[in-house]
Amino acid sequence: MSRALNAAEQEVLEALIGRVERIVSLGTAVELAGTTVLGGPGPAPDYTLFHQRFALLGRRMREVRFVVREDLPDTTGASTVISDGPFPSVREIQLCPSMVGPGTRTLTARALTLVHELSHGLKEGLTHPVKDYAYRTGWAWGHLPAVLAQDNADTYAEAAALLAERDEGAWGQYQVLGRVAAQRGRLLRRAGSTTLGSALAWLDVAVNRAWVRADDCAGFARVGFGEAVWDTPEWSVRQHHAPLLALEQWLELWGFIGERRPQAGVVGLSAEDRGAVAELFGYLSELKHAVDRIDPVLTEHGDRVDYDLATGALRIPRTVADHGPLALANLLLGALVEATAARPAARRFGGRGREVVHALVSEDRWEEREAVATLRTAFAAVPAVRPSADQWATLAIELQAAVLEDVRTRWEGLATYIPLVAGMPEEVDRKVLGDLAVSFGEDVDLLHTCNRRIPVPRPLVAALAGILGAVTPYLVKADARQQAELVGLDARLGKLLR
């Protein structure tokens, strides 16, 4: 249920509008080209169209309607609602309550979320060209050619993040760091000796598009059509209906649902079948979560890919790595489908997981289908390559080294950032420090995981222990309940030094 913003929330929104307008004003053609956000594979990019679109984002902030949606999770932040039909338009941008909550410290981060959503609202002719193909947090980032990157919403958010960092003198503050970003970057640099990076990218794109399409299917399943127009030429011109109906026919063929039947003058699915289609989104959410957590573990021995649902470890033997990106991605998808089969959400669809994903992608919305087909063609042209034993072993070490370097970089940044936030006058802004023990704990878990594979260098552990000790007083002052956890983390770091 959505509602209008109250007076305090409207004040925060005005501050966010000002921040977006400031960032957009920095986006000259030269500055945007300097971000290199269109610098994926293929010919040198032309930033002309991207610059034109970016310049419109500030104005869109004044044109669209904003509402608060209480049940929208903080992890989503905001969602653009675009009407269905042959002449779509932006109805509203829904905000989770924290997006317009009190505090100023996170205004830029919130503004970046709005830049992403505002890009979805850009309209050219009868279409909204900017979609979701790759996220800054995912495996596909950096693999989009310029023609597709300029149609990707997070490309606008990344450009805005880089401009904001330059403006605030805060390098790394708004870029997406973390294990996936670090390992993805290392795989991009090793593209000539392995297709694993491209395979993970295609898997990411395919599962993400299938996830979006599963949500479309759930919405379409709830719609009934009058018998007088059902399956007539007048109905069929609504081209967005045809692929959705084709997906229902696949689900019917596989025995998941029955066909649409007329009842009281309306042709639709039964209540039971509508429920079944709604479960499809839950299943794709499981697969998407599994993709997001992939931790590639390269091994010399074995003959099959294996995914550990508990840890996210994706074990890939060198013997199966001699495939092109599409074939290797299909093997990876099979491992994820098998691993998630025991999950409650997979009860109905898990037995045909790969087929379901392929069907959802092949029957995507027409614009997205054409764009993804372009990317698929590019990946299909990448030749298969089998890494040598030395190359595979070296890459395994490099992937771990990338993770350790990322942890070191982020902790060094926090060592500077935490005292600054602790010194801010607004108590509400300091609440963010109350959650950092959990983040530090996740990194310590990661260090122990790495250490079980290849010993983590002692000097690195010692440096991290020093950083943790230096910031602990600030974190405990912000929230005393963190003290026990922080003491435990210090002890766990100490174990790595023994």
N, C-alpha and C positions, 0 to 999 in steps of 0.2 A: 504494500500500500504506500503510495507516494503522497506527499503533502507540500504545501508552500513553505518557503523559508521563513523563519521568524526574524525579528529585527536584528538580533545578535548574529545570526547566521548570514543575513544579508550584508552585514558589515564586513564579515570575513570574506564573503564572495566578492565584494567590491575591492578588497585588498588583493584577492587572487586575480581579479581582472587587471588590476594595475600591474601585477607581477608578470602576467602573460603578455600584456602590451609592452612592457619593458623588454622582455626577452625577444619578442617579435621585432621590435625596433632595432635590435642588434643584428638581425639576420639579413645583412646586405648580401648581394650576390657573391662578393669576394669572401666574406666571412663564412657563408654557408658552404662554399666550395672548400674552404679551409678545414671544415669538419670532416671531410671525406666520407660522409655517411652514405654516399652512392657508390663508393669505391669497391664494389663486389667484382665478381668475375666478368670478363667481357671487355668491350671497347671502353675507352675513356669516357666518363659520364659528362652529360650536358646538364648543368644545374638550372637552366632557364625556367622550366616548368616548375621545378621544385621551389625555386625562389618565389615565383608568382603565387603559388599556393600558400607557402609559409607566411607571406606578407598578409594574407587574408585572415589568418587565425585570430588576431586581436579583434578585428571587426566582428567576427563570428561570436565572440564572447558577449558582445552587446546585442546580438540578434536572436540568440537561442533562448529558450525558456529553461530555467533550472528548477528542479524540485528535489526534495529530500526523500529517499526511499529507505525506510527504517530497517528493512531486512537485507539491504545490500551489504555484503561483507566488506570489512576494511581492506581485505586483500584485493578486492575488485576496485574499490575507490569510486568509480563512476561508470556509467553505461549510457551510450547514446541510443535512443529509441527512434528508429526510422520506420515510417508507415509502410505497409505492404502494398502491393499492386503495381500497375504499370507506370504510375507517376508518384514515386516515393518522395517523402519529405521528412525532415527532422521534426519529430513531435516535441522532444524534450531531451535534456541530459539529466539523468538521475544521479544523485550524489549520495554516498553513504554518509551518515551523521558526522563521522570524524573529519570528512573533507571540509566541512564548514564549522568545525568545532573551534574552541578557543585556542589561542597560542599563535605565535608568529614564526617560530624557528623553522617550522616545516613548510612554510608558504611556498618556497621554490619547488620542493618535492611535490607538493600538491598541484602546483601550476603545471608541472610536467605531465601529470596524469590528465589534466584538462587539455593540454596540447594534443595528447594522443586522441582523446575523445572528439575534440574540435576538428581534427583532421578527417574523422569519419563524416563530419557534417559538411565538408566541402562538396559543392555540387557543380557539375559540369554537364550541360545539356540536361538529360533526364536521369543521369546517374550520379551516384556518389562514388567516385573512383577509388578512394582510399579504404583499404580493407586490412584484415589481419592475416599476414602470411608468415611472419617471423617476429618473435619477441626478443627483446634485448637479453632476457634471461635464458633463452633457449639455444638448442644446438644448430638451428638454421641461420642464426644471426651471422652476417658476413658472407653468406652464400647466395644472396639475392643479386641478380644482375641489376644494373641501374634502372632499367625500364620497369622492373618489378619493385625495386626498393623505393622508388618515388611514389608508388601506390600502396605503400606499407605504413600503417599508422605509427608504429614504434620508431620508424625512421625519423619522423617529425619530433617525437619525444627525445630521441638521442641527439638530434641537432640542437634542440632547445637546451638539453642538459649540458652540452659542450659550450654553448654560448653563455649559459648561466655560470658555469665554472670559471670561464675567462672573466666575466663581469665581476664576480665576487672574489676572484683570486683564490679559488678553492678547488684545485685540481683533484679529480677523483671523488669529489663529494657526491656528485649526482650520476656518474657513470655506474653501470652495473658491473660489480666485481663478483668474486665468488668462484667456487670450484669449476662449475660448468664453463663459465667465461674463460677461465685460465686454460682448461683442457681443450676447449674449442679452438682457442687461439693457437695452441701448439699443433693441433691436428691440421689447421689451415696451412701452417708453414711446412707441413710434411705431406702435402697433397700429392706430390710426385711419387712418393714411395708407398702410399696406402690410400685406399678409397674410403677408409673408415669415417673420416670427417664428413665427406659428402653423403655417405649412407646414413649417418646420424641426422644430418640436415634434412634429407628427404623424409626420413621417418618422422621427424619433428613436424614438418610441414603437413604430411599426410594425416597424421593422427590429430593435429590441431584442426585441420579443415574438417575431418570427420566428426570431431567433437562439436564444432559449430553447426555442422549440418544435422547432427542428431538432435540438437535443440530446435532447429527448423522443423524437423519431422514431428516432434512432439507438438509444436504449435499447429501444424497443418492437420494433424490427427484430430484435433479438437474442433476443426471447422467442418460444418455440414453444408451441402450444396443442394439447392432446389432441384427437384426432378426435371423441371421444365428447361433448365439450362445445363444440366449435368451432361458432360461429354458431347456437347454441341459445338459447332464452329465458334459460336460466340464465347463459350467457356474456354476453348482450347487456345484462343489467341493470348490468353494470360500465360505467357510462356514460363513464368516461374512455377506454375502448377504442375507442368508436365514432368519435370524430374522428380518432384516430391511424390507424385503419383507412381512413378517408376520405382522409387524406393519402397513404397508401400507394397508394390507388386513383388519385389524381391523378398520382403519380409513375409508376404503371403506364401510365396513359393517355398521358402524355407520352413514354413509351418509355424511361424511366430504369431501371426494374426490371420484373421479371415478377411474376405473382400468387403468393400463398402456396399451397403445394401440400403434400399429406400425404406424409410419408416416415417409415416405421417408427413409424406411429401418432401422429406429431406434425405439425401443420400449421404451416409456417413458410416464411420466405424462404430462398433459396439463399445460400450463402456469398458469391457474387459480388454478389448484390443487397444483402445486409447491408453489404458494403463500400461499395456505391454510396450507400446511405442515410447511412452514416457520413461520407461526403464532403460531404454537405449542410451539416453543421455548420461545416466548414472554409470553405465558400463564404459562408455567412451571417456568419462571423467576418470575412471580407474586407470585406463590405458594412458591417458594424458599425464596423470600423476606419475605413472611408472616411467614414462619418457623423461619427464622433468628431473627424475632422481637418478637417471643412469650414471653410473660410475664405471667407465670402461676399464676392465682388467684384462690385459693382454697376456696370453699364455702360449707356450710352445706346443704343448701336448693337448690331445683331445680332438674330437671330430664333430662337436656340436656347440652351438651358442647356448649359454645358460644364464638366466636372470634370477638373482636372489631378491625376492620381494621385500624381505626384511631390511636389507642393507642398500639395495639399489645397485649392487655389483653386477655388471654385465660381463661375463667371462667369454672372451672371444679367442679361440685357438687360431694360430697362424694358418692351420690347414684349411680353414673355411674363409680366410680373408682374401682369397684370390678371386673376388667377384667385382663386377662393376657396382656402382652405388645403389642402383635400384634392386638388383638381386641380393646384395648384402643387406640392404634395408629390410627386405622381405624376411630374411633369416632372423634379423634382430626383432622384427615385429612378431614372428612366430614364437620367439623365446618369451616375449612379454605376454603374449596371449596365453601361453602355457602356464606361466607363473601366476597370472591373475585368475586362472580358471577356478580356483577355490574360493575366490572372493564372492560375497553375496550378490554383488551387482552383476557378476558373470553367470549367474545361475541360468539365465535364459539364453544369452547370446554367446557365451564363451566358446562353445563348440564350433562356432563359425566366425570367430573373431577376426581373422585376416580377411575373410570374404566380406564381412560387414564393413570393415574399414575401406576396402577397395571399392565397394558399391557406393558408400557415402561420398567418397572423393570423386568417383566418376560421374555422380549425379549431383554435383555441387551447383550452387547458383551460377548462372551462365557466365557472368563476368569473372568470378573467381575460378571457374573451371578453365576458362581460356588462359588465365594468367598462370595457374598451376601447371597446365599442360606445357606452357613455354618453359617453365622450370624443369619439368620432367624430361623434356627433350634435351635440355642442356645437360642434365645428369646422365641421361642415356648415352650421350656422346663421350662421356669420360671412360677411357679404357680400363679394363680390369688389370690389376697389378698384384703380384704376389710378393710381399716383402721378404727379404732374406731373413734368416734366423737372427743375424746381428742387428738388422734394421728394426725388427719387431721387438727385440730385447731392449734396444736403445730407446725406442719410442715409449716402451713401458716405463722406463726410468724417467724420461722427459715428462710424461704425463704426471708422474708423482712430483717431480721437481716443480712443475708449474703450479701444482696445488700448494706446495709449501711456500713458494714465492708469493702466491696470492695471500696466504694467511699472514705472512710477514708484512706485506705491504698494507693490508687492512689494519693490522694491530698497530703498526707505526702511525697510521693515520688517526686511529682512535686515541692513541697516547696524546696527540695534540688536541683532538676534538673534544674529548671528555672534560678536561679542565675548563675549556672555553664555555661549554654548555653549563657546567656547574656554576660558573661565575655570572650567568645571566640573571637579571632581576626577576624575570617572570617564573614563578614556581611551576606553573603549568608546563612550561617548556622543559623543566628539569625532570618531569615524569618519565621522559624517554630513557633516562639513565636507569630507571627501575627495571628495565627489561634486558639490559645488556649482559647480565650474568648468564642468561639463557643462550645468547649468541656466542659468548666466549665458550660456553660448554659445548656447543655444537662443533666449534673449531677444535677443541681439545679431543672430542670424539674422533674427528677427522684425522688428527695427528696420530692417534693410537691405531686407526685403521691403516694409515700409511706405514706406520712402524712395523706392522705385522707383515708387510710386503717387502719393504726395503728400509733399513734403519734410518730414522730421522737424524740429521746431523746434530750433535750435542750443542755446538755453538748457537744454532737456531733456537733450540729449546731453551737454552739459558737466556737468550735475548727476550724470548716471549715471556718467560717467567718474570723477568725484570719489568716488562711492560705491565703485566698483570698486577704485580705488586705495587707499581706506581699509581695505577688508576683505581685500585681497590678502595682506598679511603673515600674517593669521590662517589663511587657507586654505593657504598654502604651509607654514606651520609644522605644520598638521595632516597635510599630504601634499605633500612637495616635488615630486612628479611633476606637480603642477598648475601649476607656475610658468611653464613654456613656454606652456601654453595660455592662462593669464591674461595674459601679456605680449602674446600674439597678439590677444586680445580687446580689450585696451587700444588696440592699433594699429587694429583694425577700427572701434572707436568714433571714433578720431581721423579716419578717412576721412570719417565723417559730418559732421565739423566743417569740412571743406575746402570 
